Amino acid sequence: MSVTRDDVAYIAGLARLRFSDDEMATMTTELNSILHYVEKLNEIDTDGVEPLSSIHDQANVLRDDAEGDTVSTELALQNAPDRQDRFFKVPKVLG
């Protein structure tokens, strides 16, 4: 597969990019180079290789969701500069 100058112009139009003639030639060459490199992946024998969703073999690295000690409302609001009933009172930020 190779990319033509028209392909690059079409893709540039979709991305709302403008290229000069020199840039268009450079982009065509670079995209063809990238595609040539990716085509090399087709030469690799992948029979018997399982697909991966991650390179790490860890299934879940999060801690267990365990109940622990909680802070009481009074203790949490003890150092609050302003409060209303059992809530922190903060200045209004949206109109």
N, C-alpha and C positions, 0 to 999 in steps of 0.2 A: 504494500500500500504506500502510496506517496501523495504528498500534498501539493496541489498546484497553486499558482499565484491567485487564481479565482477562488480557491478554497480559503486562502488566507484573507482575501478581500471580504468574502462572505462572513467568515468568523469575526473579523474586525467590525463589520457592520452590525452583527448581533451584539457585540460587546461595546458598541458605540465608540470605537477607536478609529483614529485616522493615522495612516502610515504614509510616509513619503515613498517614492519609488525605491530608494536605497533601503529603507527600513522594510519594505514589503519583500524585497529580495532576501534580506537577512532573515526575516521571520520564516520565509518559505524554506530556506536552507536549514534553519534551526529546528523547525517542526519536523522536517524530513529526517534529520539526524536523531531526534527523539524517537520517532516512530521506528526507525531502523534499530535503535537500541532495544525498544520494547519488543520488537519482533524476535529478538534473540531469545526471549523467554519461552517462545514456542519450541525451541530446540531442546529444552530441558525435559528430561524424563521425570514425570511426576506420578507415575503409576505407583499406587500403594501409599501415597502421601496424603495424610488426612488434612482437610482444610482447617485453618486456624482463625480464631477471632481475636487472638492475642498471642504475643510471643512468650508470655509468662504462663506457667502451668498452674498458677494459683487461681482457684475458682472464685473465692470471695475473701478479700483481705480486710473486710470490715469486722469490727468486734461484734460479739454477741450483744443483742439488745436485752440488757439485764436491768431490772429495777434497782435503783440505788437510793441513797439518802437524798432527800429534797430539802430545799430551803423554805422556811415558812414565809408567808406573805409579810408578816411584821418584820422579820429579819431582812428580807429583800428590800423593803421600803424604808428601813431604818436610816440610811444615808441619802435618801432621795431629797433633792432640794425642794421639791414641791410634790404634793400628792393629793388625790381626791378619793376618798374612801379607801378602796384596796387597789388603786391604780396609780401609776406614775403620771404626773401631770406635766405636759410639755407644751411649749408655745405652738400655736397654730402655724403651719408652714405652707398650707395650700389655701388659696382664696375661695 
